[in-house]
Amino acid sequence: MSKPKNPIQMAVIGAAHGIKGELRVKTFTGDPLALADYGPLYARDGRAFEITDIRPANEVVVVRFKGVSDRNAAEALTGTELFVDRSALPDDGDEDEFYHADLVGLAVRDDTGAVIGKVAAVQNFGGGDILDITLGSRKGVLVPFTHAAVPEVSIADGFVRLDPVAAGLVEDEDGDGEPNIGPAPGDDGFDAKRRPRGPKGAGGNR
């Protein structure tokens, strides 16, 4: 397989571990050891990395890559992001689990079905997945990815539907007509009861 056409980030290489070429790697898979199950991993520039050994180590895994046999070679890889093509990922997750890459680019509809924007990115600041959407000329509008705020997701039809009230897209109290995008992640006002469970298996869920 060549460089992924639809890349999904699976991991990022950290510091060298020992003197024999091993590396500490942070994974974004539900099971960190599953990183070895997807075949070759690819850097942004197309370099392929084959895992020959992997073992858990606290919050990361320690990985040996084919052809990396000493500390100098390992240190040169620190910070390298690793990807696979979307086609390499299974589609057998729970009904309310989605890969972030499948959400990005979806149209955003309101409760009447009208298209009001587009999903620009999916963020996670530690409290759960958040949709970063563009509404008309407004960019960076953050909506919690929960059942209340996003009651419908249709990957096949290319859209997500928002509940404007639950999503915080209502007029400000001063009635200026500007939507209130809700408190920023980490603010005291963020409703913990509406936080999603966070990413799983290189994706997000509600």
N, C-alpha and C positions, 0 to 999 in steps of 0.2 A: 504493500500500500504506500502511496506517495503522501505528500503533505496534505493534511486534512482540508477539505473544501468547506466544511461546516464545523470548525473546531470547537470542542468543548474542553475547558480547562479541567484537568483531573488532579493536578498536583503542582507544587513548586519546590524546587531543589533548595535545600538549606546548606548548612555548613558541612565541611568534610568531617568524617568520623573515623578516627584512627589514621593509620599510615598506609593502608592497603587499598585505598580507592573507594571505600564505602562513603555513603553520603546520608545525611539526615534529610528526610523528605516529608513535607506536609501534604497530606492528601485531602481531597474533597469528596471522597467516596464514602458511602455509608459504612462499609467495612474497610478500614485502611489497607488491610492485606489484599483486598480485591484489586488493588492497583495493578497487580501482576497478571490479572485475568483478561486484560483488554488488548493484549498483543503489544506491538511496538508503540511507544509514546513519542510525540513529536514536539520539537521546539518551534517557536514562531518562524525561524528561518528554514525549517524543513528537516533539520537534523533528527535522525531517528535514534531512540534509546530503547534498548532491550534489557529488561530486568532478568538477572540471573539468580538473584537471591534477595529475599525480603524478610524482615522480622520486626516485630513491634518494639517500640522504645518510648514509653511514656506517651506523650501527646503526638508523636510522629512515628515514622517507620524508618529503619535503617536499610538502605538499598545498595546493592552492588549492580552496576550497569556493565554490560558487555563492553570490553575494550578500555574500561577505566580501572587501572591497576595500581595507581600510586596517589599519594596525597596531592601532589601538584596538579595532576589531571582532574582530580575531584574538586579542588578549590576553584578551578577555572569554570566550573559549572554552577557555582553558587548563584542563586537568584534566577536560574533558568525555569521558565514556566513550561509545563508539559501538557500536551493536548492529545485527544483522539478525535476522530470524526464522529459526528452525531450518529451515524449509521451503526457504529460499534456498540452503542448503548442499548440495553434491553428496554422494551416497552411493556413490562409486566408489573409495573408498580401499582400502588393503590389508586383508586379512582381520583382521589384529591391530591395526588403527587404529580408534580410537573418538573421537567427540566427547565432551568432558567432560560436556556437558549430558545426553547419553544415558546416562551412567553414574550420575549423581546420582539418587537415589531407588530404585535397584535393590535388590532383596532380596539379603541375603548368606546363602549356604548353606555348611554345612560339608561334609566329605567323605562324610557319610552322606545328604546331601540335605536335612537339616533346616534350616529358616530360623532363623538366629541373630542377625540384625541387618539393617542398612540402610546403604547408601552415602549419607553426608551431604554429601560434597564431594570434589573432586579437587584436591590441592595439588601444587605443584612448587616446590621450594626451590633448584633449580639442579642437583640430582643425578638427576632423573628424576621421573616421575609417582608420586604416593602417594595411595592411597585413604584418606580420612578417614571412618571408619565408626562407627556406633553399635551396640554389642553389649549388648542388654538395657538396663540403666540406665547403662552405661558409654559416655561420649561421647569423641570425639577419639582413638579408637584408630587408629593409623596403620599401614598395611600397604603395602609396596612393590608397585607395579602391575607385576609380572613374571609370566612363565609359571610359575615355581616357586611363588610365593605365591598367584597367581590363575590356576589352570590352565584355567578355563572362564568365558567371558563370553557370556551369551545376552541380547542386547537384546530380541529378539522375545518371549522367555519371561519377561523381567523379573528376571533374577537374575545374580549372579556367584557362583562357587564358590571357596572358599578351601581351601588345604592348611594346616591349623592349625599344623603343624610349620614349614613354610617361611615362613608368615606371622608366626611368633613367638607364636602364641596357644597357649602351653603353660604349665604350672604353673611358678612360680618355683622356684628351687633349694631354698628353705626349705619348699616343699610347702604353702604357705598357700592354694593353690587359686586364687589370683588370676592371671589371664593375664598373661604377659609380652609387652608390645606391641612389644618390640624397641627398639633405640637410636633416639634422635631424629635427624631429618635433620641431617647435618653432623657427628654424633658420629664419633669414630674407629672405633667398632665397626660402623658401617654397611657392609655387604658390597658393595663396588664391583662385584663380578662379577655381582650380582643387580640392578644399577640398570637401569631401562628407558632407552630412548633419548630420552625427553622428548617434549614436545608437538609436533605437526606439523599444520598446516592447521586451527588453532583447536581441536585435540583432542589426545588422547594416544595412545600406542601402546606395545606391549610388545615 
